[in-house]
Amino acid sequence: MFLPVVLCDLDAAYLGFELLRRPELRGLCVIIGGSPQRRGVVCTASYEARRFGVHSAMSTAEALRRCPTALLLPVDMPYYTQMARRFREVVTRGVPVWEPVASDEVYLDLSGLERSLPDTAVFCDDLRQRVRDGLGLSCSVGASVGRALAKVVCELRAKPGGVALLSGEAAAGFLSPLEVGVLPGVGPQTAAALGRYGVRTCGQLAAVSEPWLVRRLGTRAGELRALAAGIDHSRPHPPGPPKSLSVDETFAQDLRAEPQVRRALAALSWELGTRLAAEGLWPHAVGLRWRTARFVDHSRQRTLPVPIQSRQALREIVWRLWEEADVREPVRLLGVQAGRLTARRGGFLPEDRLERVLGDLEAEGVRLVPASLLEPRPQAR
């Protein structure tokens, strides 16, 4: 049987990367995440640690309370990025169209390769073995008629470490009893909204009329209804320029004074500007987000008629957004985002390094607080 879309998903990717260089940790409770003293969160955890209730996005402090014998490893993003690149090289060999997602997933489009790859099951088995032999890592592989269904069958039938195929003919029957939340694009709020009308399974979603669904979900209603019925024409999208870039920081202590916030936003703006320059991109939109000490998230955004061409301009717009927000309570997280990106025709305007930015603030009479988190972050080697 030939199926055109394959998803290869690394099992516990970051943990697998760490075990490659520290094999003595196999079988132990391992947590990868930020420092509990700096309000870090869990990035991933070994299956041994998960038995204690540890999961991704949990605070590291809570994870260590649940699993006090766990070994905490810091997130080593440069190393993970390097390994993710190797993973993509292995799984995309011989496939011209593919789409990477984060560092642990790659969608492969086999359309047009029916003659050379007539049996998708054999291809998926070979792919899984290739990852194991070439990298020493475990992966799950799902295949179906479209991108979304490949994701569903990989999550529900292939993990961990297996292969699962879902034909177009079998898709509707497979999906029908499942909750609508298994469908890509149906989050908790959408699922709850549908549930209030008695639509809880994919079979029920496929049975409602499209006009009824459009009135409640908007323009994507038809696509979701078709997917619930097992109809999926989506395909992998080859990698292109990112739509947005962002940086954020969760602080060890809440920021309360304006000089603290101003210095932190200057550092974040400088880091984001450095990434934009490295990627060769100019943003037409800038966003600011913050989380208060009460764990309430807020955001503001501004779209500009001309692209931002310097770190200084980026910093000034970010600060203006903050002033307009008129925040009057302590914040535990700040984030800066650049959107509507276009490839630049030249570099950023002359380098305005972080030291100069902070020097400007000093000259303006802003008393800066010493804090290690305001140092520039180390760049990937």
Secondary structure, DSSP 8 states (H G I E B T S, - for coil): ---SEEEEEETTHHHHHHHHH-GGGTTS-EEEE--GGGT-BEEEE-HHHHTTT--TTSBHHHHHHH-TT-EEE---HHHHHHHHHHHHHHHTTT-SEEEEETTTEEEEE-TT-TTT---HHHHHHHHHHHHHHHHS--EEEEEESSHHHHHHHIIIIITTT-EEE--HHHHHHHHTTSBGGGSTT--HHHHHHHHTTT--BHHHHHHS-HHHHHHHH-TTHHHHHHHHTT----------S-SEEEEEEEEEEEE-SHHHHHHHHHHHHHHHHHHHHHHTEEEEEEEEEEEETTS-EEEEEEE-SS---SHHHHHHHHHHHHHHHT--S-EEEEEEEEEEEEE-SS--SS---HHHHHHHHHHTT------GGGS------
